[in-house]
Amino acid sequence: MPKRKVSAQKSETKKQKQEDNSYPIQLIGKDDTNNLVLLQEGKEFIQSLNGPFAVTSIAGKYRTGKSLLLKRGLLQKDSDETGFTVGSTSNACTIGIWIYSEPILTNNLPVYILDSEGLSSISASSDHDSRIFALTLLLSSFFVFNIKNAIDEDALNQLSTTMSIVQSIYDANANDNKIFPKFMCSVRDCHLDLEDSKGNSLDENEYLEFALQKQENSDQNAVRNVLKTFFTERYCTIMHSPSSDNEILKNLGSINLSEMNEEFVRDMERMRNTILENIEPIMFDKNIAMQGTTFAEIIDSFVNTLNSNEVPMLKSTYAMFVDIQCQQAKDTSLNYLNDELSKYEKNEEDINILNLIMNTLSLFDSLASGELTHEFRKDLEIHLNNLVLQTQDRICVSREHKIQINLQQQLANLQHEYSVLYQTCRDSLDDNDVNIDKLIHETLSHESLRPIYVEILNQ
């Protein structure tokens, strides 16, 4: 079967690696059949992460300034050589999903930034858009959807093509809205007075809630309902235009923050603060933080599921990896115990069996996670007891064998000594010049010679 060609977006990553310790890494690309692919460099980077960590991402229509918000707003990069690529043409400048290597720290929690391919680009299909959108959503603990001008019918229509897969994920996971991240709507280039239908002033979050209310004669009420149902914790950031100068707008990637609209810069800072103050770590199972190795496998599983036009089942996927992680923790713990018992058995050194068992169980507890931990731990305890008993039995048998060999050796030595002394006594008695009294005295003074002398005399 011919190997599929995997396409990855060309970038200045190598140059950035040389000039900066932080750089964007392409996490998701696509092959020649337009299936999503978890790229090797991205996978290895994810595997290197130690939990807990959080992930924030941004999605929205292409060419609406998503990468700019991430680069200038969240990462606070002021150079065109770092951060995500910001384009100046009508083509989409981000392909697939990218992750930035340097996290933002908030309360000692590393927050990693994802940039995703824009929706509705000329080169992508609606199926591709839905997969990218769904995957970005599932990998995030805080999700930002970027629109322009206002939260209106046109903006909600941008979401309509992706909401079906979101609905499917929701339905397939037993109507559990906890599988979805916190949600923010960033409204770019907005110059509206925020008011409700009665003219009452609204703040940003109130504006979002007002816009999501059911509207008469609206084709997007289903989208409104999905957003309210799935994203129970919602925020909104209203943003001014970066500049009124068209030349600056065309070259935002290389423009310093000082050249941008001050209100826009403050808007980005407010958005950043809201995200960092409310973001939470990616969780593997209930109160257990995700680890990079497991996260990479889960991403790969999600990619394969989406490529098969199936809906990711989060609980079954997590359960599968909980099982794998617990089994690995059990194997590691048993290997540790076997190594320690081997030292004990080899050197016959004194060992505290109770401490060894407790240390082994503690090692398992530090590595295992999930609802299946108790079952694996119980099974491990049975294995521990059996291994310890088997080792002790082997050591007892070994010691008995060594004692038997030692006794046999002593007997052989005694028999040899007996033979030599016996012959010496015989020779002495045959010697007419021997002093019999002296020989008797010397012989009887040696315990091992007494039976020999007695035997000789008896003869």
C-alpha positions as semicolon CSV with decimal commas, in nm:
position;residue;x (nm);y (nm);z (nm)
1;M;0,000;0,000;0,000
2;P;0,156;0,335;-0,098
3;K;0,252;0,560;0,187
4;R;0,033;0,865;0,215
5;K;0,199;1,199;0,176
6;V;0,156;1,423;0,475
7;S;0,152;1,795;0,415
8;A;0,274;2,034;0,677
9;Q;0,257;2,409;0,651
10;K;0,580;2,577;0,553
11;S;0,690;2,833;0,806
12;E;0,990;3,012;0,946
13;T;1,001;2,773;1,241
14;K;1,368;2,679;1,187
15;K;1,466;3,043;1,178
16;Q;1,266;3,112;1,491
17;K;1,425;2,816;1,668
18;Q;1,765;2,961;1,600
19;E;1,678;3,312;1,712
20;D;1,437;3,237;1,996
21;N;1,391;2,953;2,242
22;S;1,016;2,971;2,181
23;Y;0,848;2,897;1,850
24;P;0,524;2,762;1,696
25;I;0,502;2,388;1,626
26;Q;0,253;2,241;1,384
27;L;0,049;1,986;1,576
28;I;-0,209;1,881;1,315
29;G;-0,162;1,867;0,938
30;K;-0,336;1,667;0,667
31;D;-0,241;1,390;0,425
32;D;-0,310;1,365;0,051
33;T;-0,660;1,230;0,121
34;N;-0,738;1,538;0,332
35;N;-0,744;1,336;0,653
36;L;-0,607;1,499;0,965
37;V;-0,265;1,382;1,085
38;L;-0,095;1,425;1,421
39;L;0,253;1,534;1,310
40;Q;0,555;1,372;1,473
41;E;0,719;1,692;1,598
42;G;0,393;1,805;1,751
43;K;0,332;1,466;1,911
44;E;0,679;1,457;2,065
45;F;0,629;1,805;2,204
46;I;0,295;1,710;2,363
47;Q;0,452;1,395;2,509
48;S;0,717;1,609;2,678
49;L;0,461;1,807;2,879
50;N;0,424;1,742;3,250
51;G;0,085;1,803;3,406
52;P;-0,093;1,996;3,522
53;F;-0,121;2,229;3,223
54;A;-0,398;2,423;3,047
55;V;-0,473;2,488;2,680
56;T;-0,644;2,790;2,528
57;S;-0,730;2,811;2,161
58;I;-0,898;3,034;1,906
59;A;-1,124;2,955;1,612
60;G;-1,327;3,155;1,366
61;K;-1,357;3,252;1,003
62;Y;-1,030;3,279;0,815
63;R;-0,867;3,622;0,778
64;T;-1,040;3,763;1,087
65;G;-0,723;3,820;1,287
66;K;-0,712;3,512;1,510
67;S;-0,335;3,471;1,491
68;L;-0,287;3,839;1,569
69;L;-0,484;3,809;1,892
70;L;-0,280;3,509;1,999
71;K;0,054;3,658;1,901
72;R;0,006;4,013;2,023
73;G;-0,267;3,966;2,282
74;L;-0,192;3,640;2,461
75;L;0,176;3,581;2,386
76;Q;0,250;3,956;2,392
77;K;0,505;3,922;2,113
78;D;0,607;4,246;1,948
79;S;0,830;4,105;1,672
80;D;0,743;3,941;1,342
81;E;1,010;3,677;1,413
82;T;0,820;3,518;1,703
83;G;0,466;3,403;1,765
84;F;0,214;3,274;1,515
85;T;0,221;3,384;1,153
86;V;0,009;3,689;1,075
87;G;-0,073;3,719;0,705
88;S;-0,148;4,017;0,485
89;T;-0,321;3,848;0,191
90;S;-0,670;3,709;0,133
91;N;-0,545;3,352;0,178
92;A;-0,561;3,162;0,505
93;C;-0,223;3,188;0,678
94;T;-0,271;2,905;0,929
95;I;-0,313;2,545;0,810
96;G;-0,416;2,275;1,056
97;I;-0,352;2,334;1,426
98;W;-0,038;2,484;1,580
99;I;0,087;2,502;1,938
100;Y;0,332;2,754;2,079
101;S;0,629;2,597;2,257
102;E;0,649;2,853;2,538
103;P;0,355;2,854;2,779
104;I;0,212;3,150;2,965
105;L;0,232;3,104;3,341
106;T;-0,066;3,199;3,555
107;N;-0,059;3,102;3,923
108;N;0,218;2,854;3,836
109;L;-0,010;2,687;3,580
110;P;0,146;2,659;3,230
111;V;-0,103;2,768;2,964
112;Y;-0,028;2,651;2,610
113;I;-0,170;2,837;2,309
114;L;-0,332;2,671;2,008
115;D;-0,390;2,847;1,676
116;S;-0,632;2,677;1,437
117;E;-0,704;2,698;1,068
118;G;-0,975;2,950;0,986
119;L;-1,323;2,841;0,884
120;S;-1,466;2,883;0,533
121;S;-1,136;2,929;0,353
122;I;-1,135;2,877;-0,022
123;S;-0,905;2,572;-0,002
124;A;-1,095;2,380;0,269
125;S;-1,422;2,186;0,269
126;S;-1,694;2,212;0,532
127;D;-1,604;1,862;0,654
128;H;-1,243;1,972;0,707
129;D;-1,365;2,285;0,890
130;S;-1,583;2,074;1,119
131;R;-1,299;1,837;1,206
132;I;-1,055;2,117;1,282
133;F;-1,317;2,301;1,487
134;A;-1,417;1,989;1,683
135;L;-1,058;1,886;1,751
136;T;-0,960;2,236;1,863
137;L;-1,259;2,241;2,094
138;L;-1,184;1,902;2,247
139;L;-0,820;1,988;2,315
140;S;-0,896;2,313;2,497
141;S;-0,975;2,415;2,851
142;F;-1,062;2,768;2,730
143;F;-1,198;2,823;2,379
144;V;-1,219;3,159;2,200
145;F;-1,441;3,211;1,896
146;N;-1,344;3,517;1,695
147;I;-1,595;3,717;1,489
148;K;-1,608;4,062;1,338
149;N;-1,832;4,363;1,398
150;A;-2,120;4,212;1,599
151;I;-2,283;3,896;1,731
152;D;-2,553;3,888;1,466
153;E;-2,712;3,645;1,222
154;D;-2,408;3,648;0,993
155;A;-2,172;3,573;1,282
156;L;-2,392;3,290;1,410
157;N;-2,418;3,153;1,059
158;Q;-2,039;3,106;1,064
159;L;-2,092;2,862;1,350
160;S;-2,385;2,678;1,198
161;T;-2,174;2,443;0,982
162;T;-1,972;2,330;1,286
163;M;-2,252;2,308;1,539
164;S;-2,379;1,978;1,400
165;I;-2,061;1,795;1,497
166;V;-2,062;1,970;1,835
167;Q;-2,421;1,854;1,883
168;S;-2,316;1,500;1,791
169;I;-2,032;1,506;2,045
170;Y;-2,275;1,629;2,308
171;D;-2,532;1,360;2,228
172;A;-2,273;1,082;2,208
173;N;-2,135;1,169;2,548
174;A;-2,463;1,135;2,736
175;N;-2,554;1,504;2,727
176;D;-2,254;1,590;2,941
177;N;-2,173;1,960;2,894
178;K;-1,870;1,921;3,119
179;I;-1,677;1,786;2,819
180;F;-1,672;2,135;2,667
181;P;-1,431;2,412;2,768
182;K;-1,502;2,761;2,891
183;F;-1,609;2,983;2,605
184;M;-1,529;3,337;2,498
185;C;-1,662;3,533;2,203
186;S;-1,417;3,798;2,087
187;V;-1,590;4,061;1,871
188;R;-1,335;4,237;1,652
189;D;-1,374;4,584;1,501
190;C;-1,688;4,651;1,699
191;H;-1,809;5,012;1,716
192;L;-2,159;4,947;1,847
193;D;-2,318;5,093;2,155
194;L;-2,397;4,788;2,367
195;E;-2,768;4,811;2,444
196;D;-3,064;4,578;2,480
197;S;-3,391;4,614;2,291
198;K;-3,509;4,875;2,542
199;G;-3,199;5,088;2,513
200;N;-3,047;4,980;2,842
201;S;-2,667;4,976;2,851
202;L;-2,498;4,636;2,862
203;D;-2,152;4,524;2,957
204;E;-1,965;4,278;2,736
205;N;-2,092;3,959;2,896
206;E;-2,448;4,091;2,911
207;Y;-2,423;4,174;2,541
208;L;-2,332;3,811;2,465
209;E;-2,624;3,679;2,670
210;F;-2,862;3,923;2,501
211;A;-2,738;3,816;2,157
212;L;-2,797;3,450;2,246
213;Q;-3,159;3,504;2,339
214;K;-3,410;3,343;2,108
215;Q;-3,507;3,577;1,825
216;E;-3,829;3,575;1,629
217;N;-3,798;3,475;1,262
218;S;-3,433;3,379;1,307
219;D;-3,267;3,088;1,128
220;Q;-2,991;3,078;1,390
221;N;-3,189;3,006;1,706
222;A;-3,061;2,647;1,700
223;V;-2,704;2,780;1,710
224;R;-2,797;3,009;1,997
225;N;-2,944;2,716;2,189
226;V;-2,636;2,500;2,126
227;L;-2,402;2,770;2,255
228;K;-2,606;2,823;2,571
229;T;-2,649;2,451;2,636
230;F;-2,294;2,334;2,572
231;F;-2,092;2,629;2,698
232;T;-2,220;2,694;3,047
233;E;-1,940;2,936;3,138
234;R;-1,932;3,216;2,879
235;Y;-1,743;3,543;2,836
236;C;-1,727;3,819;2,578
237;T;-1,461;4,071;2,480
238;I;-1,553;4,367;2,260
239;M;-1,253;4,493;2,063
240;H;-1,190;4,812;1,870
241;S;-1,014;4,813;1,535
242;P;-0,632;4,785;1,557
243;S;-0,597;5,098;1,344
244;S;-0,778;5,329;1,107
245;D;-0,476;5,328;0,874
246;N;-0,517;5,075;0,593
247;E;-0,142;5,036;0,547
248;I;-0,105;4,940;0,913
249;L;-0,397;4,699;0,886
250;K;-0,228;4,527;0,591
251;N;0,095;4,478;0,786
252;L;-0,019;4,408;1,141
253;G;0,230;4,124;1,169
254;S;0,524;4,362;1,151
255;I;0,369;4,663;1,324
256;N;0,470;4,745;1,681
257;L;0,202;4,769;1,947
258;S;0,288;5,135;1,990
259;E;0,162;5,199;1,635
260;M;-0,174;5,035;1,703
261;N;-0,490;5,187;1,843
262;E;-0,445;5,220;2,219
263;E;-0,801;5,103;2,280
264;F;-0,733;4,787;2,080
265;V;-0,419;4,716;2,285
266;R;-0,620;4,757;2,607
267;D;-0,891;4,530;2,466
268;M;-0,634;4,257;2,403
269;E;-0,497;4,298;2,756
270;R;-0,848;4,265;2,899
271;M;-0,911;3,952;2,692
272;R;-0,583;3,803;2,812
273;N;-0,659;3,875;3,177
274;T;-1,005;3,721;3,152
275;I;-0,865;3,400;3,005
276;L;-0,577;3,365;3,249
277;E;-0,792;3,444;3,552
278;N;-1,050;3,179;3,464
279;I;-0,865;2,903;3,281
280;E;-0,828;2,562;3,443
281;P;-0,598;2,269;3,369
282;I;-0,685;1,991;3,126
283;M;-0,815;1,707;3,339
284;F;-0,767;1,339;3,263
285;D;-1,022;1,200;3,504
286;K;-1,212;1,399;3,766
287;N;-0,943;1,557;3,984
288;I;-0,644;1,408;3,802
289;A;-0,440;1,640;3,580
290;M;-0,357;1,529;3,227
291;Q;-0,001;1,418;3,148
292;G;0,162;1,486;2,811
293;T;0,215;1,122;2,714
294;T;-0,152;1,040;2,768
295;F;-0,268;1,365;2,604
296;A;-0,071;1,280;2,287
297;E;-0,237;0,938;2,265
298;I;-0,581;1,090;2,320
299;I;-0,519;1,347;2,043
300;D;-0,419;1,064;1,809
301;S;-0,734;0,876;1,903
302;F;-0,953;1,181;1,839
303;V;-0,787;1,237;1,500
304;N;-0,848;0,877;1,392
305;T;-1,209;0,893;1,509
306;L;-1,281;1,219;1,324
307;N;-1,114;1,088;1,008
308;S;-1,352;0,791;1,020
309;N;-1,646;1,032;1,029
310;E;-1,729;0,906;1,374
311;V;-1,798;1,104;1,689
312;P;-1,533;1,104;1,965
313;M;-1,658;0,924;2,274
314;L;-1,469;1,102;2,546
315;K;-1,557;0,875;2,834
316;S;-1,472;0,555;2,648
317;T;-1,153;0,712;2,512
318;Y;-1,047;0,829;2,857
319;A;-1,142;0,492;3,007
320;M;-0,921;0,315;2,755
321;F;-0,623;0,529;2,847
322;V;-0,701;0,503;3,219
323;D;-0,677;0,127;3,174
324;I;-0,346;0,158;2,985
325;Q;-0,203;0,400;3,240
326;C;-0,303;0,180;3,535
327;Q;-0,155;-0,128;3,369
328;Q;0,171;0,060;3,305
329;A;0,175;0,177;3,668
330;K;0,120;-0,180;3,786
331;D;0,397;-0,317;3,560
332;T;0,641;-0,047;3,674
333;S;0,562;-0,119;4,040
334;L;0,608;-0,495;3,997
335;N;0,940;-0,440;3,818
336;Y;1,056;-0,226;4,111
337;L;0,952;-0,497;4,359
338;N;1,123;-0,773;4,158
339;D;1,446;-0,571;4,143
340;E;1,445;-0,517;4,520
341;L;1,362;-0,880;4,593
342;S;1,639;-0,994;4,358
343;K;1,891;-0,789;4,557
344;Y;1,755;-0,937;4,877
345;E;1,766;-1,290;4,741
346;K;2,113;-1,253;4,588
347;N;2,285;-1,087;4,882
348;E;2,068;-1,231;5,160
349;E;2,062;-0,888;5,317
350;D;1,811;-0,806;5,585
351;I;1,505;-0,636;5,439
352;N;1,187;-0,487;5,582
353;I;0,920;-0,663;5,379
354;L;0,642;-0,435;5,504
355;N;0,833;-0,120;5,398
356;L;0,908;-0,273;5,059
357;I;0,541;-0,347;4,998
358;M;0,437;0,002;5,110
359;N;0,700;0,163;4,886
360;T;0,576;-0,043;4,590
361;L;0,214;0,058;4,650
362;S;0,315;0,423;4,689
363;L;0,492;0,406;4,354
364;F;0,177;0,268;4,194
365;D;-0,038;0,541;4,353
366;S;0,191;0,811;4,214
367;L;0,165;0,673;3,858
368;A;-0,193;0,547;3,830
369;S;-0,511;0,752;3,791
370;G;-0,878;0,710;3,718
371;E;-1,175;0,518;3,842
372;L;-1,008;0,182;3,768
373;T;-0,716;0,253;4,003
374;H;-0,875;0,066;4,294
375;E;-0,920;-0,253;4,090
376;F;-0,562;-0,246;3,961
377;R;-0,429;-0,171;4,309
378;K;-0,617;-0,465;4,458
379;D;-0,476;-0,693;4,190
380;L;-0,128;-0,550;4,253
381;E;-0,155;-0,627;4,627
382;I;-0,229;-0,992;4,547
383;H;0,074;-1,006;4,317
384;L;0,291;-0,844;4,584
385;N;0,199;-1,098;4,848
386;N;0,256;-1,390;4,611
387;L;0,594;-1,258;4,496
388;V;0,713;-1,197;4,851
389;L;0,604;-1,546;4,965
390;Q;0,767;-1,710;4,662
391;T;1,090;-1,520;4,724
392;Q;1,093;-1,609;5,093
393;D;1,033;-1,978;5,008
394;R;1,321;-1,973;4,760
395;I;1,547;-1,808;5,017
396;C;1,455;-2,072;5,281
397;V;1,524;-2,354;5,039
398;S;1,847;-2,188;4,936
399;R;1,959;-2,142;5,296
400;E;1,876;-2,504;5,383
401;H;2,073;-2,618;5,081
402;K;2,369;-2,402;5,181
403;I;2,357;-2,534;5,538
404;Q;2,349;-2,892;5,409
405;I;2,645;-2,827;5,180
406;N;2,833;-2,661;5,466
407;L;2,772;-2,959;5,698
408;Q;2,880;-3,202;5,430
409;Q;3,199;-3,004;5,378
410;Q;3,273;-3,001;5,751
411;L;3,212;-3,376;5,768
412;A;3,445;-3,434;5,476
413;N;3,714;-3,222;5,642
414;L;3,670;-3,411;5,967
415;Q;3,690;-3,744;5,788
416;H;4,015;-3,635;5,624
417;E;4,158;-3,517;5,955
418;Y;4,048;-3,844;6,112
419;S;4,228;-4,042;5,845
420;V;4,553;-3,846;5,885
421;L;4,552;-3,868;6,263
422;Y;4,459;-4,234;6,257
423;Q;4,759;-4,312;6,042
424;T;4,985;-4,097;6,264
425;C;4,879;-4,286;6,572
426;R;4,930;-4,622;6,406
427;D;5,277;-4,520;6,297
428;S;5,361;-4,398;6,648
429;L;5,250;-4,719;6,813
430;D;5,463;-4,919;6,572
431;D;5,767;-4,710;6,673
432;N;5,944;-4,884;6,965
433;D;6,105;-4,556;7,074
434;V;5,775;-4,370;7,113
435;N;5,681;-4,240;7,453
436;I;5,339;-4,403;7,498
437;D;5,239;-4,185;7,790
438;K;5,319;-3,867;7,602
439;L;5,128;-3,984;7,292
440;I;4,825;-4,070;7,499
441;H;4,830;-3,732;7,668
442;E;4,863;-3,537;7,336
443;T;4,601;-3,747;7,170
444;L;4,343;-3,713;7,443
445;S;4,401;-3,337;7,455
446;H;4,272;-3,315;7,100
447;E;3,898;-3,382;7,100
448;S;3,893;-3,509;6,745
449;L;4,168;-3,765;6,830
450;R;3,997;-3,929;7,122
451;P;3,774;-4,159;6,920
452;I;4,070;-4,240;6,694
453;Y;4,292;-4,337;6,987
454;V;4,016;-4,539;7,143
455;E;3,961;-4,721;6,815
456;I;4,334;-4,794;6,783
457;L;4,356;-4,928;7,137
458;N;4,053;-5,144;7,074
459;Q;4,229;-5,289;6,777
